Amino acid sequence: MSKKAVFLIIILGVMLALGGCASSDEGKEVITPQEKMITVGFSQLGAESDWRVANTESLKNSLSIDNNYILVFDDAQQKQDRQIIAIRKFIQQEVDCIVLAPVMEEGWDTVLTEAQNAGIPVIVVDRRVNVSDPSLYTAWVGSDFDREGKIACEWLNKYIEKKGISGDELNILGIQGTLGATAQIGRTNALLRSSKEYGWNIVEMVPADYAQTKAKEVMQQMLRKYSDINVVYCENDNEAIGAIEAIEEAGRTVGTDITAGEIMIISFDAARSGLEKVLEGKIALDVECNPLQGNEVDKIIKNVMAGKEFSKNTYVEESVFSADDTVQGLIIDNKAYSITKLTNEVLAGREY
């Protein structure tokens, strides 16, 4: 072998050795992007509403490859048993973290204990879990559903006061979400408390699982059963849209003048589909439930992985939108909330 060939072999060997153990200026080993990837198993409860679709997209965008995540996604199709199966698969796959958007609050102790025993942190999003030991989940990100309900009910009370309508003139139909879900519990309880406090009449409370078609069927049945309904309290926008369809098909009018026979619709979520109905004057009030939770989840996961401090409970920022400016502000639990009259400009600025 020539001296030139030997020299080239030596140089190549040195280059390979240096490339296999590259170091930073501080002499620390450089970790490749692939080695820094965080594997996350995400169990989403379903795709039952526009809100849920936006929530899924927010989490997927934040827990992306570009942000150093490997995301394993599972759609439970509204079935808790499917979520439990998915979590057990995530544990078997030895993911770094589990994100859970639970169908309902109860029934999580066993599987979350399994995740804890495996040393896998669990971040709960949107709805809460009711467990015997709060340490079974690492953190929660979402909305204060009881306060959302309080805002809607206080707005209704102030609205009828300003319009000179007495509380006993209200005949309210409550179209509930999925029974046992945190949002359903909070929003329903707020209505029940306020009705008792202000003397409102609730004609009936009926679940529609946050689904537009089911809410339309419920509204059709209730219109045949009760002739005096003048307020419909829908626990999400899809239910509100389904109720509006049924009301209009029955020859009734939605609006805010209940003294003229119009039926007032109150809703939650403030997704674009709902806010379009606010702009049309068909939803009187829409209390935002912000689905854009991905950034907060990303921050918590990275803090957990790095051993840094994080909040056990994180509430996302939310707004309130009305069809008019009769009520411009409220104070709930010593906190002020402004009521935004929806305009085309405000709607154009919405992210979802």
FILUMZA-572454 format. One record per residue (C-alpha): x, y, z; residue in one letter. Coordinates in steps of 0.2 Angstrom, whole numbers, plus 2048, in hexadecimal, padded with zeros to 3 digits. Layout:
XYZA/...
END
This chain:
800800800M/8078117FCS/80B81E809K/7FE829801K/7F081C804A/7F5819816V/7F582B819F/7E382D812L/7DD81E81DI/7E482682DI/7DC837829I/7CB82E825L/7CC824836G/7CF834840V/7C183D837M/7B582F83BL/7BB82E84DA/7B784184FL/7A7840847G/7A1831852G/7A583C862C/7A284E85DA/7A385A86CS/79D86B870S/7A987A875D/7A6874887E/7AC863883G/79B85B885K/79484E879E/78985586BV/77884C86BI/77084A85AT/75E850858P/75883E857Q/75F83B868E/75684A86FK/745845869M/737843876I/72A835872T/719839877V/70982E877G/6FA839875F/6E8832878S/6DB83E871Q/6C9839876L/6C283C865G/6BE849857A/6AC84C85DE/6AC85F85AS/6B586E851D/6BD872862W/6C4860863R/6CC861852V/6D4871856A/6DB86A866N/6E285B85DT/6EB866850E/6F287185ES/6FA862867L/70085B857K/70886B851N/71186E862S/71685C864L/71E85A853S/72E85384CI/734865849D/73286885BN/73C85885FN/72D84D863Y/72883C85DI/71583C85FL/70B82C860V/6F983185EF/6E9827862D/6D782C85FD/6CC82486CA/6BC827863Q/6B382C873Q/6B681C87CK/6C081C88CQ/6C480988AD/6CE80E87AR/6D781B884Q/6DC80F891I/6E2803884I/6EC81187BA/6F581688CI/6FA80488FR/70180387DK/70B813881F/71280C891I/7177FC887Q/72080787AQ/729810888E/724821882V/72C83088CD/71C838890C/70983588EI/6FC84388AV/6EA83F88EL/6DA848889A/6CE83D893P/6BC83988EV/6B683B89FM/6BD83E8B1E/6BB82D8B9E/6C381C8B7G/6D68218B5W/6DE81B8C5D/6E480A8BFT/6EC80F8AEV/6F481F8B5L/6FB8158C3T/7038098B5E/70A8188ADA/71181F8BDQ/71980E8C1N/72180F8B0A/7288208B4G/71F8288A6I/71883A8A9P/70683D8A4V/6FF84E89EI/6EC85089FV/6E585C893V/6D3864891D/6C885989DR/6CF8548AER/6D18438B6V/6CA83F8C7N/6D78348CFV/6DA82E8E1S/6EC8358E0D/6EF8458D7P/70183F8D4S/6FB8338C8L/6FB8408BBY/70A84D8B9T/70085C8B3A/6F08638ABW/6ED87089EV/6DC876899G/6CD88289ES/6C38868ADD/6B287F8A7F/6A98848B7D/6AE8968B5R/6A98958A2E/6988908A8G/69889E8B5K/69C8AB8A8I/68E8A589CA/6818A58ABC/6878B68B1E/6868BD8A0W/6748B689EL/66F8BE8AFN/6768CF8AAK/66E8CE899Y/65D8CB89FI/65E8D88ACE/6638E589FK/6558E0894K/6488E08A2G/6458CD8A2I/6428C48B2S/64B8B48B6G/63B8AA8B8D/6378AE8A5E/6468A38A0L/64289189BN/65388A898I/65787A88EL/669873893G/671869885I/67F86188EQ/69085A888G/69684888CT/69084389DL/69F8428A9G/6AA84D89FA/6B285B8A8T/6AB86889DA/69A86189EQ/69B8608B1I/6A18728B3G/69587A8A7R/6868718ADT/6898748BFN/68B8878BBA/67A8878B3L/67287D8C1L/6798898CER/6748998C5S/6638938C1S/66088F8D3K/6678A08D8E/65E8AB8CBY/64E8A18CAG/64F89B8B8W/64588C8B3N/64F87E8ABI/6438748A1V/64F86589EE/66186089DM/66685488FV/67784E889P/67C84F877A/68E84A879D/69585A871Y/68F854860A/68585F854Q/67A85184DT/67584B85EK/67185C864A/66685F855K/65C85085AE/65B85586CV/655866867M/64885F85BQ/641854869Q/641862876M/63886E86AL/62A861869R/62A85F87BK/62B871881Y/623880879S/62A88D885D/63D88A883I/64689B881N/658898885V/663889880V/67388788AY/67E87C87EC/68E876885E/698878875N/697880864D/69287085AN/68386D866E/67E880864A/67F87E851I/67486E851G/66887785DA/667886851I/66387A842E/65587284BA/64D882851I/64E88A840E/64787A838E/63887B844A/63488C83EG/63B89584ER/6478A384FT/6588A4858V/65D8B585FG/65E8BF86FT/64C8C6870D/6448B887AI/6358C487ET/6318C386BA/6328B086BG/6448AE865E/64E8A086DI/65F8A6874M/66E89A872I/67D89A87EI/68C890879S/69E88C87EF/6AE889874D/6AF898869A/6B588E85AA/6B4897849R/6A388D845S/69B893855G/6A28A5853L/69B8A6842E/68A8A384AK/68D8B1857V/6918BD848L/6808B8841E/6788BC851G/6728A9853K/67D8A6862I/67B8B386FA/68B8AF879L/6998A4876D/6A68A1884V/6B789B87EE/6BE88B883C/6D088C87BN/6D587C872P/6E788386FL/6F087A87DQ/6FF873873G/70B880878N/70887E88AE/70986B889V/71A86D880D/72187888EK/71B86C89CI/72285D893I/733865890K/73486B8A2N/72F85A8A9V/73D85289EM/74A85F8A3A/74585D8B6G/74086F8B6K/7318778C0E/71F8778B8F/70D87B8BDS/70286C8C2K/6F38768BBN/6F48828ACT/6E588C8A6Y/6E5892894V/6DF8A4890E/6CD8A688AE/6C18B3884S/6AE8B6883V/6A48BB874F/6938C2872S/6878C7864A/6848D886BD/68B8E4878D/67D8E4884T/6898DD891V/69B8E288FQ/6A38DB89FG/6A18CF8AEL/6AA8CC8BEI/6AB8BA8C3I/6B48B48D3D/6BC8C68D4N/6C38C58C2K/6BD8D08B4A/6B88C98A4Y/6B58D4894S/6A78CF888I/6AD8D1876T/69F8D686AK/6A48CB85BL/6A88D484BT/6AF8CE83AN/6C08D583FE/6C08CB84FV/6BB8BB847L/6C88BD839A/6D68BD847G/6D08AD84FR/6DD89F84EE/6D189184CY/
END
